[in-house]
Every structure is written in structure tokens, then in C-alpha cells.
Amino acid sequence: MSPVAPDRPLRIGLSARLMHTPPAELGFPGKTLQYLEQSIAHWIMSRGAIALMVPTLESGGGLERRGISVKAVVAALDGLVLQGGTDVSPLSYGEDPISPLWPGDRVRDLYEI
């Protein structure tokens, strides 16, 4: 990674929060939403850095990944903040969920890994 130019603010990537099944009243039927929590983005910007969301790149999502790779994203950022969330899915470490009420979010785990 090259050093940051002194006249350029740091570019900090934020992992996207995922909402796989948004409530009907939001008007996004059948879509997954990717978003940032405002407080985290504002905290980063209040320290003089630029907050940039790093969206997921899923196959079959209608995105042609020409030239977009993890390496390219890493090269464009000076740092990365994983926004966190609920616990890691047991499926991500080879276990079965204890309760069917919360199987975890395997998609998010794969994205952040």
C-alpha cells in the first residue's frame, strides 16, 4: 500500500449492513438492502476521514465484476471498519444453529471474511 498524500483525507471503508427481507412499508419487495449506520459514518468523518461503504459483490446480482476485485478495493482504501452486528452464524464454523429462530447470517459472514 502506498503512503497517504498529506493533502488527502484518509479513505475508510465500512462494511455494509445487510437487510435481506426489508419490511413491505419500505417499498423494496424481493430486494436485499445494503446500508451504513449513520452514527458510524459520522464518527469517522468527524475525525477528518472519508467514509465509504464497501458493498457486497455477489454472483448473479446483475453486476459485471470487470476489474473489481478484493485486491482493487483494498488498494483504494486506507483502512476498514467492520460494522459488526449479530453473532457469527454457527454454519460459518461448521456447527448447526442451536435455535431455528436465529440461524445467523451466513451471507454476511462470507462477505466480511
MMTF fields as JSON, N, C-alpha, C and O atoms, coordinates in Angstrom:
{
  "mmtfVersion": "1.0.0",
  "mmtfProducer": "UNKNOWN",
  "numBonds": 451,
  "numAtoms": 452,
  "numGroups": 113,
  "numChains": 1,
  "numModels": 1,
  "chainsPerModel": [1],
  "groupsPerChain": [113],
  "chainIdList": ["A"],
  "bondAtomList": [4, 2, 8, 6, 12, 10, 16, 14, 20, 18, 24, 22, 28, 26, 32, 30, 36, 34, 40, 38, 44, 42, 48, 46, 52, 50, 56, 54, 60, 58, 64, 62, 68, 66, 72, 70, 76, 74, 80, 78, 84, 82, 88, 86, 92, 90, 96, 94, 100, 98, 104, 102, 108, 106, 112, 110, 116, 114, 120, 118, 124, 122, 128, 126, 132, 130, 136, 134, 140, 138, 144, 142, 148, 146, 152, 150, 156, 154, 160, 158, 164, 162, 168, 166, 172, 170, 176, 174, 180, 178, 184, 182, 188, 186, 192, 190, 196, 194, 200, 198, 204, 202, 208, 206, 212, 210, 216, 214, 220, 218, 224, 222, 228, 226, 232, 230, 236, 234, 240, 238, 244, 242, 248, 246, 252, 250, 256, 254, 260, 258, 264, 262, 268, 266, 272, 270, 276, 274, 280, 278, 284, 282, 288, 286, 292, 290, 296, 294, 300, 298, 304, 302, 308, 306, 312, 310, 316, 314, 320, 318, 324, 322, 328, 326, 332, 330, 336, 334, 340, 338, 344, 342, 348, 346, 352, 350, 356, 354, 360, 358, 364, 362, 368, 366, 372, 370, 376, 374, 380, 378, 384, 382, 388, 386, 392, 390, 396, 394, 400, 398, 404, 402, 408, 406, 412, 410, 416, 414, 420, 418, 424, 422, 428, 426, 432, 430, 436, 434, 440, 438, 444, 442, 448, 446],
  "bondOrderList": [1, 1, 1, 1, 1, 1, 1, 1, 1, 1, 1, 1, 1, 1, 1, 1, 1, 1, 1, 1, 1, 1, 1, 1, 1, 1, 1, 1, 1, 1, 1, 1, 1, 1, 1, 1, 1, 1, 1, 1, 1, 1, 1, 1, 1, 1, 1, 1, 1, 1, 1, 1, 1, 1, 1, 1, 1, 1, 1, 1, 1, 1, 1, 1, 1, 1, 1, 1, 1, 1, 1, 1, 1, 1, 1, 1, 1, 1, 1, 1, 1, 1, 1, 1, 1, 1, 1, 1, 1, 1, 1, 1, 1, 1, 1, 1, 1, 1, 1, 1, 1, 1, 1, 1, 1, 1, 1, 1, 1, 1, 1, 1],
  "groupList": [{"groupName": "MET", "atomNameList": ["N", "CA", "C", "O"], "elementList": ["N", "C", "C", "O"], "formalChargeList": [0, 0, 0, 0], "bondAtomList": [1, 0, 2, 1, 3, 2], "bondOrderList": [1, 1, 2], "singleLetterCode": "M", "chemCompType": "L-PEPTIDE LINKING"}, {"groupName": "SER", "atomNameList": ["N", "CA", "C", "O"], "elementList": ["N", "C", "C", "O"], "formalChargeList": [0, 0, 0, 0], "bondAtomList": [1, 0, 2, 1, 3, 2], "bondOrderList": [1, 1, 2], "singleLetterCode": "S", "chemCompType": "L-PEPTIDE LINKING"}, {"groupName": "PRO", "atomNameList": ["N", "CA", "C", "O"], "elementList": ["N", "C", "C", "O"], "formalChargeList": [0, 0, 0, 0], "bondAtomList": [1, 0, 2, 1, 3, 2], "bondOrderList": [1, 1, 2], "singleLetterCode": "P", "chemCompType": "L-PEPTIDE LINKING"}, {"groupName": "VAL", "atomNameList": ["N", "CA", "C", "O"], "elementList": ["N", "C", "C", "O"], "formalChargeList": [0, 0, 0, 0], "bondAtomList": [1, 0, 2, 1, 3, 2], "bondOrderList": [1, 1, 2], "singleLetterCode": "V", "chemCompType": "L-PEPTIDE LINKING"}, {"groupName": "ALA", "atomNameList": ["N", "CA", "C", "O"], "elementList": ["N", "C", "C", "O"], "formalChargeList": [0, 0, 0, 0], "bondAtomList": [1, 0, 2, 1, 3, 2], "bondOrderList": [1, 1, 2], "singleLetterCode": "A", "chemCompType": "L-PEPTIDE LINKING"}, {"groupName": "ASP", "atomNameList": ["N", "CA", "C", "O"], "elementList": ["N", "C", "C", "O"], "formalChargeList": [0, 0, 0, 0], "bondAtomList": [1, 0, 2, 1, 3, 2], "bondOrderList": [1, 1, 2], "singleLetterCode": "D", "chemCompType": "L-PEPTIDE LINKING"}, {"groupName": "ARG", "atomNameList": ["N", "CA", "C", "O"], "elementList": ["N", "C", "C", "O"], "formalChargeList": [0, 0, 0, 0], "bondAtomList": [1, 0, 2, 1, 3, 2], "bondOrderList": [1, 1, 2], "singleLetterCode": "R", "chemCompType": "L-PEPTIDE LINKING"}, {"groupName": "LEU", "atomNameList": ["N", "CA", "C", "O"], "elementList": ["N", "C", "C", "O"], "formalChargeList": [0, 0, 0, 0], "bondAtomList": [1, 0, 2, 1, 3, 2], "bondOrderList": [1, 1, 2], "singleLetterCode": "L", "chemCompType": "L-PEPTIDE LINKING"}, {"groupName": "ILE", "atomNameList": ["N", "CA", "C", "O"], "elementList": ["N", "C", "C", "O"], "formalChargeList": [0, 0, 0, 0], "bondAtomList": [1, 0, 2, 1, 3, 2], "bondOrderList": [1, 1, 2], "singleLetterCode": "I", "chemCompType": "L-PEPTIDE LINKING"}, {"groupName": "GLY", "atomNameList": ["N", "CA", "C", "O"], "elementList": ["N", "C", "C", "O"], "formalChargeList": [0, 0, 0, 0], "bondAtomList": [1, 0, 2, 1, 3, 2], "bondOrderList": [1, 1, 2], "singleLetterCode": "G", "chemCompType": "PEPTIDE LINKING"}, {"groupName": "HIS", "atomNameList": ["N", "CA", "C", "O"], "elementList": ["N", "C", "C", "O"], "formalChargeList": [0, 0, 0, 0], "bondAtomList": [1, 0, 2, 1, 3, 2], "bondOrderList": [1, 1, 2], "singleLetterCode": "H", "chemCompType": "L-PEPTIDE LINKING"}, {"groupName": "THR", "atomNameList": ["N", "CA", "C", "O"], "elementList": ["N", "C", "C", "O"], "formalChargeList": [0, 0, 0, 0], "bondAtomList": [1, 0, 2, 1, 3, 2], "bondOrderList": [1, 1, 2], "singleLetterCode": "T", "chemCompType": "L-PEPTIDE LINKING"}, {"groupName": "GLU", "atomNameList": ["N", "CA", "C", "O"], "elementList": ["N", "C", "C", "O"], "formalChargeList": [0, 0, 0, 0], "bondAtomList": [1, 0, 2, 1, 3, 2], "bondOrderList": [1, 1, 2], "singleLetterCode": "E", "chemCompType": "L-PEPTIDE LINKING"}, {"groupName": "PHE", "atomNameList": ["N", "CA", "C", "O"], "elementList": ["N", "C", "C", "O"], "formalChargeList": [0, 0, 0, 0], "bondAtomList": [1, 0, 2, 1, 3, 2], "bondOrderList": [1, 1, 2], "singleLetterCode": "F", "chemCompType": "L-PEPTIDE LINKING"}, {"groupName": "LYS", "atomNameList": ["N", "CA", "C", "O"], "elementList": ["N", "C", "C", "O"], "formalChargeList": [0, 0, 0, 0], "bondAtomList": [1, 0, 2, 1, 3, 2], "bondOrderList": [1, 1, 2], "singleLetterCode": "K", "chemCompType": "L-PEPTIDE LINKING"}, {"groupName": "GLN", "atomNameList": ["N", "CA", "C", "O"], "elementList": ["N", "C", "C", "O"], "formalChargeList": [0, 0, 0, 0], "bondAtomList": [1, 0, 2, 1, 3, 2], "bondOrderList": [1, 1, 2], "singleLetterCode": "Q", "chemCompType": "L-PEPTIDE LINKING"}, {"groupName": "TYR", "atomNameList": ["N", "CA", "C", "O"], "elementList": ["N", "C", "C", "O"], "formalChargeList": [0, 0, 0, 0], "bondAtomList": [1, 0, 2, 1, 3, 2], "bondOrderList": [1, 1, 2], "singleLetterCode": "Y", "chemCompType": "L-PEPTIDE LINKING"}, {"groupName": "TRP", "atomNameList": ["N", "CA", "C", "O"], "elementList": ["N", "C", "C", "O"], "formalChargeList": [0, 0, 0, 0], "bondAtomList": [1, 0, 2, 1, 3, 2], "bondOrderList": [1, 1, 2], "singleLetterCode": "W", "chemCompType": "L-PEPTIDE LINKING"}],
  "groupTypeList": [0, 1, 2, 3, 4, 2, 5, 6, 2, 7, 6, 8, 9, 7, 1, 4, 6, 7, 0, 10, 11, 2, 2, 4, 12, 7, 9, 13, 2, 9, 14, 11, 7, 15, 16, 7, 12, 15, 1, 8, 4, 10, 17, 8, 0, 1, 6, 9, 4, 8, 4, 7, 0, 3, 2, 11, 7, 12, 1, 9, 9, 9, 7, 12, 6, 6, 9, 8, 1, 3, 14, 4, 3, 3, 4, 4, 7, 5, 9, 7, 3, 7, 15, 9, 9, 11, 5, 3, 1, 2, 7, 1, 16, 9, 12, 5, 2, 8, 1, 2, 7, 17, 2, 9, 5, 6, 3, 6, 5, 7, 16, 12, 8],
  "groupIdList": [1, 2, 3, 4, 5, 6, 7, 8, 9, 10, 11, 12, 13, 14, 15, 16, 17, 18, 19, 20, 21, 22, 23, 24, 25, 26, 27, 28, 29, 30, 31, 32, 33, 34, 35, 36, 37, 38, 39, 40, 41, 42, 43, 44, 45, 46, 47, 48, 49, 50, 51, 52, 53, 54, 55, 56, 57, 58, 59, 60, 61, 62, 63, 64, 65, 66, 67, 68, 69, 70, 71, 72, 73, 74, 75, 76, 77, 78, 79, 80, 81, 82, 83, 84, 85, 86, 87, 88, 89, 90, 91, 92, 93, 94, 95, 96, 97, 98, 99, 100, 101, 102, 103, 104, 105, 106, 107, 108, 109, 110, 111, 112, 113],
  "secStructList": [7, 7, 7, 7, 7, 6, 6, 1, 7, 7, 3, 3, 3, 3, 3, 7, 3, 3, 3, 1, 1, 7, 7, 4, 4, 4, 1, 7, 6, 6, 7, 7, 3, 3, 3, 7, 7, 2, 2, 2, 2, 2, 2, 2, 2, 6, 6, 6, 7, 3, 3, 3, 3, 3, 7, 7, 7, 7, 6, 6, 1, 1, 7, 7, 7, 6, 6, 7, 7, 2, 2, 2, 2, 2, 2, 2, 7, 1, 3, 3, 3, 7, 7, 7, 7, 1, 7, 7, 7, 4, 4, 4, 4, 6, 7, 7, 7, 1, 7, 6, 6, 7, 7, 7, 7, 2, 2, 2, 2, 2, 2, 2, 7],
  "xCoordList": [0.844, 0.0, 0.897, 1.893, 0.527, 1.331, 0.973, -0.136, 1.909, 1.613, 0.519, 0.34, -0.202, -1.28, -0.674, 0.211, -1.154, -0.699, -1.141, -2.267, -0.257, -0.591, -1.801, -2.438, -2.13, -3.262, -4.548, -5.549, -4.54, -5.712, -6.218, -5.435, -7.52, -8.046, -7.975, -7.996, -7.893, -7.932, -9.259, -10.299, -9.211, -10.417, -10.655, -9.896, -11.713, -12.013, -13.236, -14.317, -13.059, -14.166, -14.976, -14.425, -16.277, -17.184, -17.914, -18.481, -17.902, -18.654, -20.139, -20.623, -20.844, -22.279, -23.055, -22.72, -24.087, -25.083, -26.041, -26.304, -26.569, -27.447, -28.835, -28.98, -29.849, -31.233, -31.796, -32.157, -31.863, -32.257, -33.744, -34.121, -34.574, -36.019, -36.549, -37.032, -36.464, -36.944, -38.462, -39.179, -38.948, -40.393, -41.092, -40.541, -42.289, -43.035, -43.202, -43.184, -43.363, -43.604, -42.411, -42.56, -41.239, -40.081, -40.118, -39.431, -40.904, -41.079, -39.971, -39.712, -39.314, -38.261, -38.553, -37.752, -39.675, -40.024, -39.009, -38.622, -38.589, -37.682, -36.251, -35.469, -35.892, -34.531, -33.8, -34.419, -32.489, -31.646, -31.094, -30.569, -31.204, -30.668, -29.284, -29.04, -28.392, -27.067, -26.993, -27.302, -26.58, -26.621, -25.535, -24.906, -25.335, -24.413, -25.217, -26.292, -24.689, -25.285, -24.717, -23.502, -25.603, -25.209, -24.197, -23.235, -24.396, -23.513, -22.068, -21.137, -21.875, -20.51, -19.857, -18.702, -20.599, -20.062, -19.732, -18.676, -20.62, -20.371, -19.178, -18.417, -19.01, -17.866, -16.559, -15.62, -16.498, -15.293, -15.057, -13.934, -16.113, -15.971, -15.629, -14.971, -16.067, -15.753, -14.269, -13.782, -13.563, -12.124, -11.342, -10.134, -12.043, -11.388, -11.166, -10.44, -11.777, -11.63, -12.9, -13.956, -12.788, -13.934, -14.438, -13.66, -15.741, -16.357, -16.951, -17.752, -16.553, -17.024, -17.592, -16.918, -18.815, -19.385, -18.771, -18.611, -18.433, -17.911, -19.056, -19.343, -19.719, -20.85, -20.396, -19.239, -21.324, -21.027, -20.985, -21.59, -20.283, -20.25, -20.686, -19.871, -21.981, -22.481, -22.688, -23.036, -22.469, -22.7, -24.197, -24.998, -24.562, -25.968, -26.697, -27.916, -25.986, -26.631, -26.758, -27.129, -26.458, -26.587, -25.383, -25.402, -24.346, -23.15, -22.069, -21.738, -21.532, -20.413, -19.143, -18.877, -18.37, -17.242, -15.963, -14.875, -16.055, -14.883, -13.936, -14.265, -12.786, -11.783, -12.032, -11.204, -13.147, -13.428, -13.019, -13.565, -12.066, -11.614, -11.381, -11.336, -11.236, -10.924, -9.619, -9.491, -8.664, -7.376, -7.57, -6.925, -8.449, -8.701, -9.358, -9.031, -10.285, -10.951, -9.939, -9.908, -9.116, -8.097, -7.139, -6.761, -6.751, -5.817, -6.42, -5.682, -7.751, -8.406, -8.631, -8.938, -8.483, -8.789, -7.529, -6.51, -7.624, -6.543, -6.827, -5.92, -8.082, -8.471, -9.838, -10.525, -10.238, -11.523, -12.122, -11.433, -13.414, -14.16, -15.274, -16.091, -15.306, -16.4, -17.459, -17.196, -18.651, -19.677, -20.203, -20.823, -19.97, -20.446, -21.925, -22.554, -22.464, -23.878, -24.128, -23.527, -25.023, -25.349, -24.191, -23.216, -24.305, -23.24, -22.956, -23.785, -21.793, -21.4, -22.315, -22.636, -22.722, -23.577, -22.828, -21.672, -23.457, -22.813, -22.401, -21.439, -23.116, -22.764, -21.376, -20.708, -20.945, -19.632, -18.472, -17.344, -18.738, -17.676, -18.054, -17.598, -18.905, -19.191, -20.152, -20.165, -20.951, -21.927, -23.341, -23.549, -24.304, -25.708, -26.228, -25.785, -27.168, -27.758, -28.454, -29.098, -28.33, -28.994, -30.5, -31.283, -30.899, -32.318, -32.648, -31.89, -33.773, -34.18, -34.616, -34.759, -34.83, -35.238, -34.128, -34.417, -32.869, -31.765, -30.656, -29.807, -30.67, -29.621, -28.355, -27.357, -28.391, -27.25, -27.382, -28.368, -26.385, -26.385, -25.116, -24.105, -25.186, -24.03, -23.536, -22.33, -24.45, -24.07, -23.163, -22.124, -23.56, -22.754, -21.408, -20.377, -21.419, -20.156, -19.186, -18.014, -19.671, -18.791, -18.285, -17.118, -19.132, -18.76, -17.65, -16.644, -17.834, -16.835, -15.547, -14.468, -15.655, -14.425, -13.618, -12.549],
  "yCoordList": [-1.162, 0.0, 1.236, 1.299, 2.208, 3.419, 4.362, 4.303, 5.231, 6.172, 7.156, 7.439, 7.668, 8.617, 9.987, 10.425, 10.67, 12.029, 12.932, 12.81, 13.843, 14.684, 15.588, 16.007, 15.897, 16.777, 16.01, 16.616, 14.698, 13.875, 13.232, 12.634, 13.349, 12.683, 11.165, 10.638, 10.478, 9.019, 8.546, 9.167, 7.439, 6.807, 5.526, 4.562, 5.533, 4.401, 3.666, 4.244, 2.394, 1.569, 1.07, 0.722, 1.038, 0.481, -0.691, -0.574, -1.824, -2.969, -2.629, -1.951, -3.102, -2.837, -3.658, -4.812, -3.056, -3.809, -4.372, -3.72, -5.564, -6.225, -6.417, -6.862, -6.077, -6.352, -7.205, -6.695, -8.522, -9.46, -9.379, -9.557, -9.116, -9.05, -7.765, -7.78, -6.646, -5.39, -5.414, -6.072, -4.698, -4.621, -4.046, -3.184, -4.523, -4.109, -2.596, -2.029, -1.94, -0.496, 0.313, 1.494, -0.298, 0.412, 0.438, 1.254, -0.436, -0.405, -1.06, -0.64, -2.069, -2.786, -4.281, -5.068, -4.696, -6.119, -6.969, -6.632, -8.066, -9.003, -8.51, -9.1, -7.445, -6.905, -6.997, -6.972, -7.101, -7.014, -5.605, -5.101, -4.965, -3.622, -3.692, -4.501, -2.845, -2.683, -1.241, -0.324, -1.032, 0.318, 0.521, -0.429, 1.783, 2.158, 2.698, 3.269, 2.512, 3.17, 4.582, 4.777, 5.553, 6.955, 7.314, 8.032, 6.832, 7.225, 6.787, 7.501, 5.631, 5.157, 5.992, 6.398, 6.247, 7.08, 8.475, 9.02, 9.057, 10.398, 10.414, 11.381, 9.359, 9.284, 9.306, 10.012, 8.543, 8.51, 9.879, 10.384, 10.477, 11.777, 12.884, 13.856, 12.754, 13.783, 13.802, 14.743, 12.77, 12.711, 13.059, 12.837, 13.608, 14.09, 13.066, 13.331, 11.9, 10.854, 10.779, 11.262, 10.177, 9.948, 8.532, 7.579, 8.395, 7.088, 6.586, 7.274, 5.383, 4.786, 3.4, 2.569, 3.143, 1.818, 0.846, 1.173, -0.342, -1.399, -2.386, -3.203, -2.324, -3.216, -4.641, -4.891, -5.567, -6.96, -7.094, -6.298, -8.082, -8.407, -9.853, -10.769, -10.052, -11.416, -11.828, -11.01, -13.099, -13.588, -13.615, -13.868, -13.353, -13.345, -12.096, -12.014, -11.114, -9.887, -8.829, -7.693, -9.177, -8.215, -7.307, -6.389, -7.532, -6.704, -7.429, -8.577, -6.766, -7.336, -6.898, -5.7, -7.829, -7.524, -7.184, -7.322, -6.753, -6.424, -5.516, -4.361, -6.024, -5.202, -4.962, -4.335, -5.44, -5.242, -6.504, -7.581, -6.365, -7.5, -7.019, -5.817, -7.952, -7.591, -6.799, -5.835, -7.2, -6.506, -5.045, -4.152, -4.795, -3.431, -2.591, -1.416, -3.196, -2.473, -2.142, -1.015, -3.107, -2.885, -1.77, -0.933, -1.761, -0.74, 0.661, 1.639, 0.776, 2.083, 2.634, 3.816, 1.796, 2.204, 2.349, 1.708, 3.205, 3.342, 2.549, 2.293, 2.16, 1.383, 0.777, 1.107, -0.105, -0.793, -0.951, -1.329, -0.657, -0.871, -1.864, -1.627, -2.969, -3.934, -3.487, -3.425, -3.179, -2.59, -3.528, -3.074, -4.801, -5.722, -5.985, -5.605, -6.625, -6.976, -8.154, -8.28, -9.01, -10.181, -11.177, -10.991, -12.204, -13.199, -13.877, -13.865, -14.455, -15.215, -16.439, -17.079, -16.748, -17.907, -19.187, -19.348, -20.098, -21.38, -22.134, -22.902, -21.925, -22.58, -22.152, -22.893, -20.953, -20.441, -21.166, -21.111, -21.843, -22.619, -24.099, -24.791, -24.568, -25.991, -26.56, -27.771, -25.73, -26.198, -25.923, -25.141, -26.566, -26.307, -25.278, -25.246, -24.434, -23.462, -24.168, -25.197, -23.628, -24.195, -23.989, -24.86, -22.822, -22.499, -22.128, -21.399, -22.623, -22.233, -20.774, -20.234, -20.126, -18.727, -17.81, -16.745, -18.213, -17.399, -18.31, -18.764, -18.577, -19.413, -18.628, -19.21, -17.311, -16.475, -15.936, -16.194, -15.188, -14.594, -15.04, -14.337, -16.206, -16.796, -15.904, -15.817, -15.242, -14.345, -13.236, -12.938, -12.64, -11.56, -12.086, -11.441, -13.251, -13.832, -14.009, -13.65, -14.563, -14.781, -13.446, -13.337, -12.451, -11.117, -10.531, -10.048, -10.572, -9.951, -10.768, -10.206, -12.08, -12.908, -12.583, -13.158],
  "zCoordList": [0.0, 0.0, 0.0, 0.722, -0.818, -0.893, 0.252, 0.784, 0.632, 1.721, 1.307, 0.123, 2.291, 2.05, 1.799, 2.534, 0.752, 0.476, 1.626, 2.11, 2.071, 3.227, 3.0, 3.966, 1.75, 1.467, 1.179, 0.798, 1.353, 1.078, 2.367, 3.105, 2.649, 3.844, 3.701, 2.589, 4.816, 4.795, 4.227, 4.447, 3.494, 2.948, 3.742, 3.637, 4.531, 5.409, 4.872, 4.758, 4.545, 4.087, 5.27, 6.314, 5.095, 6.103, 5.484, 4.398, 6.175, 5.666, 5.684, 6.591, 4.686, 4.575, 5.588, 5.858, 6.14, 6.9, 5.867, 4.857, 6.094, 5.129, 5.724, 6.863, 4.942, 5.319, 4.185, 3.124, 4.433, 3.392, 3.042, 1.884, 4.028, 3.811, 4.434, 5.566, 3.703, 4.275, 4.475, 3.721, 5.489, 5.698, 4.457, 3.772, 4.179, 2.98, 2.898, 1.806, 4.043, 4.029, 3.518, 3.205, 3.431, 2.869, 1.343, 0.728, 0.724, -0.718, -1.53, -2.658, -0.989, -1.706, -1.745, -1.24, -2.329, -2.308, -3.078, -4.197, -2.466, -3.115, -3.254, -4.0, -2.554, -2.667, -1.334, -0.27, -1.406, -0.219, -0.158, -1.152, 0.991, 1.164, 1.799, 2.694, 1.33, 1.925, 2.388, 1.627, 3.65, 4.191, 5.242, 5.708, 5.598, 6.667, 7.831, 7.649, 9.022, 10.174, 10.211, 10.203, 10.252, 10.199, 11.283, 11.011, 12.494, 13.596, 13.355, 13.728, 12.74, 12.489, 11.39, 11.517, 10.308, 9.224, 9.746, 9.425, 10.544, 11.079, 12.033, 12.056, 12.813, 13.73, 12.936, 13.304, 11.857, 11.015, 10.379, 10.382, 9.835, 9.174, 10.166, 9.796, 11.422, 12.419, 12.765, 13.392, 12.359, 12.579, 11.307, 11.235, 10.305, 9.107, 8.016, 7.058, 8.146, 7.125, 6.281, 6.689, 5.115, 4.247, 4.511, 4.489, 4.761, 4.993, 3.68, 3.048, 3.277, 2.033, 2.314, 2.922, 1.882, 2.074, 1.066, -0.11, 1.539, 0.681, 0.452, 1.327, -0.717, -0.96, -1.21, -1.547, -1.041, -1.365, -2.879, -3.597, -3.353, -4.777, -4.894, -4.79, -5.113, -5.191, -6.636, -7.487, -6.899, -8.259, -8.528, -7.628, -9.763, -10.126, -9.705, -9.862, -9.172, -8.718, -9.796, -9.5, -11.042, -12.118, -12.257, -13.078, -11.486, -11.541, -12.313, -12.014, -13.288, -14.017, -13.296, -13.193, -12.807, -11.937, -12.696, -12.137, -13.92, -14.71, -13.928, -13.659, -13.569, -12.907, -11.433, -10.772, -10.894, -9.47, -8.732, -8.972, -7.846, -7.053, -5.628, -5.367, -4.726, -3.347, -3.318, -2.564, -4.128, -4.187, -4.617, -4.067, -5.59, -6.05, -4.959, -4.792, -4.217, -3.127, -2.042, -1.546, -1.669, -0.633, -1.051, -0.231, -2.317, -2.808, -2.739, -2.615, -2.817, -2.817, -1.412, -1.256, -0.389, 0.982, 1.824, 1.568, 2.833, 3.807, 5.073, 5.865, 5.268, 6.436, 6.224, 5.257, 7.115, 7.012, 8.399, 9.347, 8.508, 9.745, 9.436, 8.547, 10.164, 10.05, 11.057, 12.258, 10.561, 11.418, 12.499, 13.461, 12.356, 13.379, 13.246, 12.258, 14.231, 14.186, 15.098, 16.165, 14.659, 15.456, 15.432, 14.704, 16.214, 16.313, 14.977, 14.066, 14.884, 13.7, 13.59, 14.591, 12.372, 12.146, 12.51, 12.118, 13.247, 13.55, 12.291, 12.32, 11.184, 9.923, 9.446, 8.725, 9.85, 9.425, 10.087, 9.597, 11.194, 11.831, 11.969, 12.88, 11.033, 10.922, 11.937, 12.154, 12.562, 13.543, 13.06, 12.132, 13.692, 13.405, 14.401, 15.549, 13.967, 14.901, 16.058, 15.858, 17.252, 18.43, 18.325, 18.705, 17.802, 17.693, 16.256, 15.615, 15.743, 14.388, 14.309, 13.212, 15.458, 15.468, 14.943, 14.396, 15.102, 14.587, 14.07, 14.837, 12.743, 12.172, 11.843, 11.418, 12.037, 11.687, 10.282, 9.593, 9.865, 8.528, 7.819, 7.817, 7.226, 6.541, 5.399, 5.165, 4.687, 3.593, 4.122, 3.533, 5.219, 5.808, 6.298, 6.105, 6.928, 7.388, 6.228, 6.338, 5.11, 3.945, 3.398, 3.019, 3.354, 2.887, 3.755, 3.236, 5.084, 5.959, 6.054, 6.243, 5.925, 5.924, 4.705, 4.5]
}
